[in-house]
Each structure stands twice: as structure tokens, then as C-alpha cells.
């Protein structure tokens, strides 16, 4: 009988210690979340929950550049000497095709 009581007492001590440690860790983690402002479900007294905003729609696709305007710009760059004839032809091929 004394061995049984000792086993039960030991189990109670271990379970009590584990519970105390678990509670302390939970409180410490909750305090960290509150300090960081990211505690799940945290609200100040009297505050309403902020409304959930719908996700922003994706930005519209950029309009396709006018190939004629691009070719004119390339021609001006070639004429001013910024682009060589080979660079002009390569860029023109990209635009046209």
C-alpha cells in the first residue's frame, strides 16, 4: 500500500508541475502577442471588431504600347546616334514580332 500511495503522489506532483509550466508558457506567449499587437481576437474594452475588408482587386494590365510610336522613338534614337543600325533592327524585330 505505501508503494501505491507513493506512485499516486509522484504522479500528482508531475501532473501539477506540468500544468503549472504549461500555464506559465501560455501566459508568457499571450503577453508577447499583446506586446506585438498581434494577439488573435484581441480587442480593447468597448471596441467593435474592425470590418473585414475585401482583398484589393489586381491592378489592371498595362495598356499595350503603340508599336508605331515605339518605332518612331527608335528611329529618332537611331538618327541621333544613340542606337546603331544593328541595335535599331533588333529592337524593331522585338516590337514587330
Backbone as XML, in Angstrom:
<?xml version="1.0"?>
<chain id="A" units="angstrom">
  <residue number="1" name="UNK">
    <atom name="N" x="0.807" y="-1.199" z="0.000"/>
    <atom name="CA" x="0.000" y="0.000" z="0.000"/>
    <atom name="C" x="0.854" y="1.269" z="0.000"/>
  </residue>
  <residue number="2" name="UNK">
    <atom name="N" x="1.956" y="1.333" z="0.760"/>
    <atom name="CA" x="2.767" y="2.551" z="0.744"/>
    <atom name="C" x="3.348" y="2.821" z="-0.644"/>
  </residue>
  <residue number="3" name="UNK">
    <atom name="N" x="3.661" y="1.799" z="-1.417"/>
    <atom name="CA" x="4.183" y="1.997" z="-2.775"/>
    <atom name="C" x="3.136" y="2.601" z="-3.696"/>
  </residue>
  <residue number="4" name="UNK">
    <atom name="N" x="1.897" y="2.210" z="-3.503"/>
    <atom name="CA" x="0.807" y="2.742" z="-4.305"/>
    <atom name="C" x="0.595" y="4.222" z="-4.011"/>
  </residue>
  <residue number="5" name="UNK">
    <atom name="N" x="0.624" y="4.590" z="-2.754"/>
    <atom name="CA" x="0.436" y="5.990" z="-2.363"/>
    <atom name="C" x="1.595" y="6.827" z="-2.903"/>
  </residue>
  <residue number="6" name="UNK">
    <atom name="N" x="2.806" y="6.267" z="-2.793"/>
    <atom name="CA" x="3.968" y="6.991" z="-3.306"/>
    <atom name="C" x="3.834" y="7.211" z="-4.810"/>
  </residue>
  <residue number="7" name="UNK">
    <atom name="N" x="3.367" y="6.224" z="-5.557"/>
    <atom name="CA" x="3.183" y="6.348" z="-7.012"/>
    <atom name="C" x="2.132" y="7.380" z="-7.369"/>
  </residue>
  <residue number="8" name="UNK">
    <atom name="N" x="1.033" y="7.369" z="-6.622"/>
    <atom name="CA" x="-0.031" y="8.334" z="-6.856"/>
    <atom name="C" x="0.465" y="9.743" z="-6.534"/>
  </residue>
  <residue number="9" name="UNK">
    <atom name="N" x="1.190" y="9.900" z="-5.453"/>
    <atom name="CA" x="1.706" y="11.211" z="-5.064"/>
    <atom name="C" x="2.690" y="11.726" z="-6.118"/>
  </residue>
  <residue number="10" name="UNK">
    <atom name="N" x="3.562" y="10.834" z="-6.569"/>
    <atom name="CA" x="4.524" y="11.240" z="-7.591"/>
    <atom name="C" x="3.801" y="11.675" z="-8.865"/>
  </residue>
  <residue number="11" name="UNK">
    <atom name="N" x="2.795" y="10.939" z="-9.285"/>
    <atom name="CA" x="2.024" y="11.291" z="-10.476"/>
    <atom name="C" x="1.347" y="12.638" z="-10.305"/>
  </residue>
  <residue number="12" name="UNK">
    <atom name="N" x="0.816" y="12.895" z="-9.103"/>
    <atom name="CA" x="0.152" y="14.172" z="-8.838"/>
    <atom name="C" x="1.152" y="15.324" z="-8.908"/>
  </residue>
  <residue number="13" name="UNK">
    <atom name="N" x="2.344" y="15.122" z="-8.388"/>
    <atom name="CA" x="3.359" y="16.173" z="-8.420"/>
    <atom name="C" x="3.785" y="16.443" z="-9.858"/>
  </residue>
  <residue number="14" name="UNK">
    <atom name="N" x="4.018" y="15.394" z="-10.624"/>
    <atom name="CA" x="4.435" y="15.570" z="-12.024"/>
    <atom name="C" x="3.340" y="16.263" z="-12.816"/>
  </residue>
  <residue number="15" name="UNK">
    <atom name="N" x="2.097" y="15.837" z="-12.647"/>
    <atom name="CA" x="0.987" y="16.449" z="-13.381"/>
    <atom name="C" x="0.804" y="17.908" z="-12.975"/>
  </residue>
  <residue number="16" name="UNK">
    <atom name="N" x="0.926" y="18.194" z="-11.690"/>
    <atom name="CA" x="0.793" y="19.572" z="-11.220"/>
    <atom name="C" x="1.904" y="20.453" z="-11.757"/>
  </residue>
  <residue number="17" name="UNK">
    <atom name="N" x="3.127" y="19.944" z="-11.779"/>
    <atom name="CA" x="4.254" y="20.704" z="-12.314"/>
    <atom name="C" x="4.069" y="20.962" z="-13.806"/>
  </residue>
  <residue number="18" name="UNK">
    <atom name="N" x="3.653" y="19.950" z="-14.533"/>
    <atom name="CA" x="3.440" y="20.112" z="-15.973"/>
    <atom name="C" x="2.351" y="21.136" z="-16.256"/>
  </residue>
  <residue number="19" name="UNK">
    <atom name="N" x="1.294" y="21.112" z="-15.481"/>
    <atom name="CA" x="0.212" y="22.078" z="-15.662"/>
    <atom name="C" x="0.694" y="23.492" z="-15.367"/>
  </residue>
  <residue number="20" name="UNK">
    <atom name="N" x="1.454" y="23.647" z="-14.292"/>
    <atom name="CA" x="1.960" y="24.974" z="-13.933"/>
    <atom name="C" x="2.891" y="25.513" z="-15.008"/>
  </residue>
  <residue number="21" name="UNK">
    <atom name="N" x="3.772" y="24.667" z="-15.518"/>
    <atom name="CA" x="4.701" y="25.101" z="-16.572"/>
    <atom name="C" x="3.940" y="25.452" z="-17.841"/>
  </residue>
  <residue number="22" name="UNK">
    <atom name="N" x="2.967" y="24.632" z="-18.205"/>
    <atom name="CA" x="2.178" y="24.889" z="-19.405"/>
    <atom name="C" x="1.429" y="26.214" z="-19.296"/>
  </residue>
  <residue number="23" name="UNK">
    <atom name="N" x="0.827" y="26.462" z="-18.151"/>
    <atom name="CA" x="0.103" y="27.717" z="-17.948"/>
    <atom name="C" x="1.052" y="28.918" z="-18.012"/>
  </residue>
  <residue number="24" name="UNK">
    <atom name="N" x="2.222" y="28.787" z="-17.425"/>
    <atom name="CA" x="3.189" y="29.882" z="-17.433"/>
    <atom name="C" x="3.647" y="30.176" z="-18.866"/>
  </residue>
  <residue number="25" name="UNK">
    <atom name="N" x="3.891" y="29.145" z="-19.647"/>
    <atom name="CA" x="4.297" y="29.338" z="-21.039"/>
    <atom name="C" x="3.168" y="29.994" z="-21.832"/>
  </residue>
  <residue number="26" name="UNK">
    <atom name="N" x="1.941" y="29.576" z="-21.609"/>
    <atom name="CA" x="0.802" y="30.166" z="-22.319"/>
    <atom name="C" x="0.644" y="31.644" z="-21.981"/>
  </residue>
  <residue number="27" name="UNK">
    <atom name="N" x="0.758" y="31.986" z="-20.708"/>
    <atom name="CA" x="0.651" y="33.391" z="-20.312"/>
    <atom name="C" x="1.779" y="34.220" z="-20.908"/>
  </residue>
  <residue number="28" name="UNK">
    <atom name="N" x="2.985" y="33.685" z="-20.882"/>
    <atom name="CA" x="4.129" y="34.416" z="-21.426"/>
    <atom name="C" x="3.953" y="34.656" z="-22.922"/>
  </residue>
  <residue number="29" name="UNK">
    <atom name="N" x="3.480" y="33.641" z="-23.651"/>
    <atom name="CA" x="3.260" y="33.784" z="-25.092"/>
    <atom name="C" x="2.144" y="34.789" z="-25.369"/>
  </residue>
  <residue number="30" name="UNK">
    <atom name="N" x="1.073" y="34.739" z="-24.595"/>
    <atom name="CA" x="-0.027" y="35.687" z="-24.780"/>
    <atom name="C" x="0.453" y="37.114" z="-24.535"/>
  </residue>
  <residue number="31" name="UNK">
    <atom name="N" x="1.293" y="37.317" z="-23.531"/>
    <atom name="CA" x="1.825" y="38.656" z="-23.270"/>
    <atom name="C" x="2.706" y="39.139" z="-24.415"/>
  </residue>
  <residue number="32" name="UNK">
    <atom name="N" x="3.476" y="38.246" z="-25.004"/>
    <atom name="CA" x="4.299" y="38.632" z="-26.162"/>
    <atom name="C" x="3.412" y="39.051" z="-27.325"/>
  </residue>
  <residue number="33" name="UNK">
    <atom name="N" x="2.353" y="38.304" z="-27.559"/>
    <atom name="CA" x="1.443" y="38.639" z="-28.663"/>
    <atom name="C" x="0.785" y="39.984" z="-28.422"/>
  </residue>
  <residue number="34" name="UNK">
    <atom name="N" x="0.396" y="40.240" z="-27.189"/>
    <atom name="CA" x="-0.243" y="41.518" z="-26.872"/>
    <atom name="C" x="0.750" y="42.653" z="-27.077"/>
  </residue>
  <residue number="35" name="UNK">
    <atom name="N" x="1.985" y="42.464" z="-26.625"/>
    <atom name="CA" x="3.008" y="43.496" z="-26.807"/>
    <atom name="C" x="3.269" y="43.778" z="-28.282"/>
  </residue>
  <residue number="36" name="UNK">
    <atom name="N" x="3.193" y="42.759" z="-29.103"/>
    <atom name="CA" x="3.428" y="42.927" z="-30.538"/>
    <atom name="C" x="2.173" y="43.405" z="-31.259"/>
  </residue>
  <residue number="37" name="UNK">
    <atom name="N" x="1.050" y="43.390" z="-30.577"/>
    <atom name="CA" x="-0.197" y="43.831" z="-31.191"/>
    <atom name="C" x="-0.783" y="42.808" z="-32.148"/>
  </residue>
  <residue number="38" name="UNK">
    <atom name="N" x="-0.391" y="41.557" z="-32.006"/>
    <atom name="CA" x="-0.891" y="40.550" z="-32.943"/>
    <atom name="C" x="-1.599" y="39.401" z="-32.230"/>
  </residue>
  <residue number="39" name="UNK">
    <atom name="N" x="-2.143" y="39.658" z="-31.051"/>
    <atom name="CA" x="-2.842" y="38.609" z="-30.322"/>
    <atom name="C" x="-4.145" y="38.285" z="-31.032"/>
  </residue>
  <residue number="40" name="UNK">
    <atom name="N" x="-4.368" y="37.025" z="-31.374"/>
    <atom name="CA" x="-5.598" y="36.667" z="-32.092"/>
    <atom name="C" x="-6.835" y="36.973" z="-31.257"/>
  </residue>
  <residue number="41" name="UNK">
    <atom name="N" x="-7.757" y="37.721" z="-31.824"/>
    <atom name="CA" x="-9.002" y="38.044" z="-31.145"/>
    <atom name="C" x="-8.873" y="39.144" z="-30.113"/>
  </residue>
  <residue number="42" name="UNK">
    <atom name="N" x="-7.741" y="39.835" z="-30.086"/>
    <atom name="CA" x="-7.538" y="40.893" z="-29.098"/>
    <atom name="C" x="-8.352" y="42.124" z="-29.464"/>
  </residue>
  <residue number="43" name="UNK">
    <atom name="N" x="-9.130" y="42.629" z="-28.502"/>
    <atom name="CA" x="-9.886" y="43.856" z="-28.691"/>
    <atom name="C" x="-9.852" y="44.629" z="-27.386"/>
  </residue>
  <residue number="44" name="UNK">
    <atom name="N" x="-9.869" y="45.918" z="-27.485"/>
    <atom name="CA" x="-9.952" y="46.744" z="-26.297"/>
    <atom name="C" x="-11.405" y="46.742" z="-25.817"/>
  </residue>
  <residue number="45" name="UNK">
    <atom name="N" x="-11.607" y="47.005" z="-24.552"/>
    <atom name="CA" x="-12.949" y="47.013" z="-24.000"/>
    <atom name="C" x="-13.782" y="48.085" z="-24.694"/>
  </residue>
  <residue number="46" name="UNK">
    <atom name="N" x="-14.976" y="47.727" z="-25.127"/>
    <atom name="CA" x="-15.876" y="48.678" z="-25.757"/>
    <atom name="C" x="-15.628" y="48.871" z="-27.247"/>
  </residue>
  <residue number="47" name="UNK">
    <atom name="N" x="-14.614" y="48.251" z="-27.784"/>
    <atom name="CA" x="-14.343" y="48.402" z="-29.215"/>
    <atom name="C" x="-15.107" y="47.350" z="-30.003"/>
  </residue>
  <residue number="48" name="UNK">
    <atom name="N" x="-15.498" y="47.741" z="-31.180"/>
    <atom name="CA" x="-16.111" y="46.774" z="-32.077"/>
    <atom name="C" x="-15.019" y="46.143" z="-32.921"/>
  </residue>
  <residue number="49" name="UNK">
    <atom name="N" x="-15.287" y="44.966" z="-33.402"/>
    <atom name="CA" x="-14.311" y="44.312" z="-34.269"/>
    <atom name="C" x="-14.219" y="45.095" z="-35.567"/>
  </residue>
  <residue number="50" name="UNK">
    <atom name="N" x="-12.997" y="45.289" z="-36.090"/>
    <atom name="CA" x="-12.875" y="46.020" z="-37.351"/>
    <atom name="C" x="-13.512" y="45.213" z="-38.484"/>
  </residue>
  <residue number="51" name="UNK">
    <atom name="N" x="-14.174" y="45.891" z="-39.407"/>
    <atom name="CA" x="-14.803" y="45.155" z="-40.504"/>
    <atom name="C" x="-13.734" y="44.511" z="-41.388"/>
  </residue>
  <residue number="52" name="UNK">
    <atom name="N" x="-14.066" y="43.363" z="-41.892"/>
    <atom name="CA" x="-13.145" y="42.657" z="-42.772"/>
    <atom name="C" x="-13.237" y="43.269" z="-44.159"/>
  </residue>
  <residue number="53" name="UNK">
    <atom name="N" x="-12.132" y="43.761" z="-44.648"/>
    <atom name="CA" x="-12.104" y="44.375" z="-45.977"/>
    <atom name="C" x="-11.896" y="43.300" z="-47.027"/>
  </residue>
  <residue number="54" name="UNK">
    <atom name="N" x="-12.540" y="43.497" z="-48.140"/>
    <atom name="CA" x="-12.353" y="42.568" z="-49.253"/>
    <atom name="C" x="-10.959" y="42.778" z="-49.823"/>
  </residue>
  <residue number="55" name="UNK">
    <atom name="N" x="-10.330" y="41.734" z="-50.321"/>
    <atom name="CA" x="-9.000" y="41.912" z="-50.887"/>
    <atom name="C" x="-9.061" y="42.850" z="-52.091"/>
  </residue>
  <residue number="56" name="UNK">
    <atom name="N" x="-8.013" y="43.631" z="-52.232"/>
    <atom name="CA" x="-7.965" y="44.595" z="-53.334"/>
    <atom name="C" x="-7.910" y="43.857" z="-54.665"/>
  </residue>
  <residue number="57" name="UNK">
    <atom name="N" x="-8.626" y="44.362" z="-55.656"/>
    <atom name="CA" x="-8.578" y="43.700" z="-56.963"/>
    <atom name="C" x="-7.192" y="43.883" z="-57.576"/>
  </residue>
  <residue number="58" name="UNK">
    <atom name="N" x="-6.777" y="42.962" z="-58.414"/>
    <atom name="CA" x="-5.462" y="43.096" z="-59.036"/>
    <atom name="C" x="-5.425" y="44.335" z="-59.920"/>
  </residue>
  <residue number="59" name="UNK">
    <atom name="N" x="-4.269" y="44.954" z="-60.027"/>
    <atom name="CA" x="-4.189" y="46.152" z="-60.860"/>
    <atom name="C" x="-4.464" y="45.799" z="-62.319"/>
  </residue>
  <residue number="60" name="UNK">
    <atom name="N" x="-5.082" y="46.716" z="-63.041"/>
    <atom name="CA" x="-5.371" y="46.405" z="-64.439"/>
    <atom name="C" x="-4.076" y="46.258" z="-65.221"/>
  </residue>
  <residue number="61" name="UNK">
    <atom name="N" x="-4.160" y="45.459" z="-66.253"/>
    <atom name="CA" x="-2.987" y="45.227" z="-67.085"/>
    <atom name="C" x="-2.603" y="46.529" z="-67.779"/>
  </residue>
  <residue number="62" name="UNK">
    <atom name="N" x="-1.306" y="46.723" z="-67.913"/>
    <atom name="CA" x="-0.827" y="47.938" z="-68.578"/>
    <atom name="C" x="-1.281" y="47.903" z="-70.041"/>
  </residue>
  <residue number="63" name="UNK">
    <atom name="N" x="-1.746" y="49.029" z="-70.543"/>
    <atom name="CA" x="-2.186" y="49.031" z="-71.928"/>
    <atom name="C" x="-0.993" y="48.740" z="-72.854"/>
  </residue>
  <residue number="64" name="UNK">
    <atom name="N" x="-1.291" y="48.046" z="-73.912"/>
    <atom name="CA" x="-0.236" y="47.691" z="-74.858"/>
    <atom name="C" x="0.300" y="48.974" z="-75.491"/>
  </residue>
  <residue number="65" name="UNK">
    <atom name="N" x="1.604" y="49.053" z="-75.549"/>
    <atom name="CA" x="2.232" y="50.240" z="-76.134"/>
    <atom name="C" x="1.986" y="50.238" z="-77.640"/>
  </residue>
  <residue number="66" name="UNK">
    <atom name="N" x="1.817" y="51.425" z="-78.156"/>
    <atom name="CA" x="1.573" y="51.578" z="-79.583"/>
    <atom name="C" x="2.863" y="51.256" z="-80.342"/>
  </residue>
  <residue number="67" name="UNK">
    <atom name="N" x="2.862" y="50.237" z="-81.191"/>
    <atom name="CA" x="4.099" y="49.873" z="-81.900"/>
    <atom name="C" x="4.584" y="50.985" z="-82.841"/>
  </residue>
  <residue number="68" name="UNK">
    <atom name="N" x="3.665" y="51.753" z="-83.404"/>
    <atom name="CA" x="4.072" y="52.837" z="-84.305"/>
    <atom name="C" x="4.865" y="53.890" z="-83.531"/>
  </residue>
  <residue number="69" name="UNK">
    <atom name="N" x="4.361" y="54.239" z="-82.333"/>
    <atom name="CA" x="5.048" y="55.229" z="-81.505"/>
    <atom name="C" x="6.416" y="54.703" z="-81.075"/>
  </residue>
  <residue number="70" name="UNK">
    <atom name="N" x="6.481" y="53.424" z="-80.757"/>
    <atom name="CA" x="7.764" y="52.834" z="-80.361"/>
    <atom name="C" x="8.759" y="52.869" z="-81.522"/>
  </residue>
  <residue number="71" name="UNK">
    <atom name="N" x="8.278" y="52.550" z="-82.715"/>
    <atom name="CA" x="9.171" y="52.569" z="-83.880"/>
    <atom name="C" x="9.663" y="53.985" z="-84.172"/>
  </residue>
  <residue number="72" name="UNK">
    <atom name="N" x="8.786" y="54.973" z="-83.971"/>
    <atom name="CA" x="9.202" y="56.360" z="-84.184"/>
    <atom name="C" x="10.293" y="56.751" z="-83.195"/>
  </residue>
  <residue number="73" name="UNK">
    <atom name="N" x="10.104" y="56.348" z="-81.926"/>
    <atom name="CA" x="11.115" y="56.656" z="-80.907"/>
    <atom name="C" x="12.441" y="55.980" z="-81.253"/>
  </residue>
  <residue number="74" name="UNK">
    <atom name="N" x="12.365" y="54.717" z="-81.691"/>
    <atom name="CA" x="13.590" y="54.012" z="-82.081"/>
    <atom name="C" x="14.268" y="54.709" z="-83.257"/>
  </residue>
  <residue number="75" name="UNK">
    <atom name="N" x="13.467" y="55.148" z="-84.219"/>
    <atom name="CA" x="14.026" y="55.851" z="-85.373"/>
    <atom name="C" x="14.723" y="57.137" z="-84.941"/>
  </residue>
  <residue number="76" name="UNK">
    <atom name="N" x="14.133" y="57.864" z="-84.010"/>
    <atom name="CA" x="14.752" y="59.096" z="-83.513"/>
    <atom name="C" x="16.059" y="58.798" z="-82.781"/>
  </residue>
  <residue number="77" name="UNK">
    <atom name="N" x="16.054" y="57.714" z="-81.988"/>
    <atom name="CA" x="17.275" y="57.340" z="-81.277"/>
    <atom name="C" x="18.375" y="56.928" z="-82.261"/>
  </residue>
  <residue number="78" name="UNK">
    <atom name="N" x="17.982" y="56.226" z="-83.314"/>
    <atom name="CA" x="18.960" y="55.828" z="-84.337"/>
    <atom name="C" x="19.497" y="57.052" z="-85.066"/>
  </residue>
  <residue number="79" name="UNK">
    <atom name="N" x="18.599" y="57.968" z="-85.427"/>
    <atom name="CA" x="19.015" y="59.163" z="-86.147"/>
    <atom name="C" x="19.925" y="60.062" z="-85.311"/>
  </residue>
  <residue number="80" name="UNK">
    <atom name="N" x="19.707" y="60.073" z="-83.977"/>
    <atom name="CA" x="20.541" y="60.919" z="-83.126"/>
    <atom name="C" x="21.865" y="60.253" z="-82.764"/>
  </residue>
  <residue number="81" name="UNK">
    <atom name="N" x="22.027" y="58.980" z="-83.140"/>
    <atom name="CA" x="23.291" y="58.288" z="-82.897"/>
    <atom name="C" x="23.334" y="57.504" z="-81.602"/>
  </residue>
  <residue number="82" name="UNK">
    <atom name="N" x="22.230" y="57.451" z="-80.875"/>
    <atom name="CA" x="22.205" y="56.692" z="-79.621"/>
    <atom name="C" x="22.207" y="55.195" z="-79.921"/>
  </residue>
  <residue number="83" name="UNK">
    <atom name="N" x="21.465" y="54.787" z="-80.940"/>
    <atom name="CA" x="21.408" y="53.388" z="-81.347"/>
    <atom name="C" x="22.158" y="53.188" z="-82.660"/>
  </residue>
  <residue number="84" name="UNK">
    <atom name="N" x="22.799" y="52.039" z="-82.746"/>
    <atom name="CA" x="23.416" y="51.679" z="-84.028"/>
    <atom name="C" x="22.342" y="51.079" z="-84.927"/>
  </residue>
  <residue number="85" name="UNK">
    <atom name="N" x="22.677" y="50.890" z="-86.183"/>
    <atom name="CA" x="21.720" y="50.285" z="-87.120"/>
    <atom name="C" x="21.346" y="48.874" z="-86.675"/>
  </residue>
  <residue number="86" name="UNK">
    <atom name="N" x="22.330" y="48.107" z="-86.162"/>
    <atom name="CA" x="22.062" y="46.728" z="-85.717"/>
    <atom name="C" x="21.137" y="46.724" z="-84.497"/>
  </residue>
  <residue number="87" name="UNK">
    <atom name="N" x="21.380" y="47.646" z="-83.548"/>
    <atom name="CA" x="20.518" y="47.731" z="-82.363"/>
    <atom name="C" x="19.101" y="48.148" z="-82.759"/>
  </residue>
  <residue number="88" name="UNK">
    <atom name="N" x="19.011" y="49.076" z="-83.707"/>
    <atom name="CA" x="17.705" y="49.511" z="-84.188"/>
    <atom name="C" x="16.938" y="48.343" z="-84.788"/>
  </residue>
  <residue number="89" name="UNK">
    <atom name="N" x="17.616" y="47.560" z="-85.647"/>
    <atom name="CA" x="16.959" y="46.419" z="-86.283"/>
    <atom name="C" x="16.514" y="45.378" z="-85.249"/>
  </residue>
  <residue number="90" name="UNK">
    <atom name="N" x="17.349" y="45.139" z="-84.231"/>
    <atom name="CA" x="16.995" y="44.141" z="-83.195"/>
    <atom name="C" x="15.768" y="44.595" z="-82.413"/>
  </residue>
  <residue number="91" name="UNK">
    <atom name="N" x="15.720" y="45.872" z="-82.041"/>
    <atom name="CA" x="14.581" y="46.389" z="-81.294"/>
    <atom name="C" x="13.316" y="46.407" z="-82.150"/>
  </residue>
  <residue number="92" name="UNK">
    <atom name="N" x="13.501" y="46.747" z="-83.423"/>
    <atom name="CA" x="12.360" y="46.761" z="-84.341"/>
    <atom name="C" x="11.788" y="45.361" z="-84.493"/>
  </residue>
  <residue number="93" name="UNK">
    <atom name="N" x="12.657" y="44.345" z="-84.566"/>
    <atom name="CA" x="12.180" y="42.967" z="-84.679"/>
    <atom name="C" x="11.394" y="42.569" z="-83.425"/>
  </residue>
  <residue number="94" name="UNK">
    <atom name="N" x="11.847" y="43.008" z="-82.240"/>
    <atom name="CA" x="11.126" y="42.698" z="-80.997"/>
    <atom name="C" x="9.730" y="43.320" z="-81.011"/>
  </residue>
  <residue number="95" name="UNK">
    <atom name="N" x="9.667" y="44.579" z="-81.452"/>
    <atom name="CA" x="8.381" y="45.285" z="-81.457"/>
    <atom name="C" x="7.417" y="44.661" z="-82.451"/>
  </residue>
  <residue number="96" name="UNK">
    <atom name="N" x="7.912" y="44.332" z="-83.618"/>
    <atom name="CA" x="7.046" y="43.805" z="-84.661"/>
    <atom name="C" x="6.741" y="42.332" z="-84.510"/>
  </residue>
  <residue number="97" name="UNK">
    <atom name="N" x="7.563" y="41.681" z="-83.720"/>
    <atom name="CA" x="7.264" y="40.319" z="-83.796"/>
    <atom name="C" x="7.394" y="39.314" z="-82.840"/>
  </residue>
</chain>
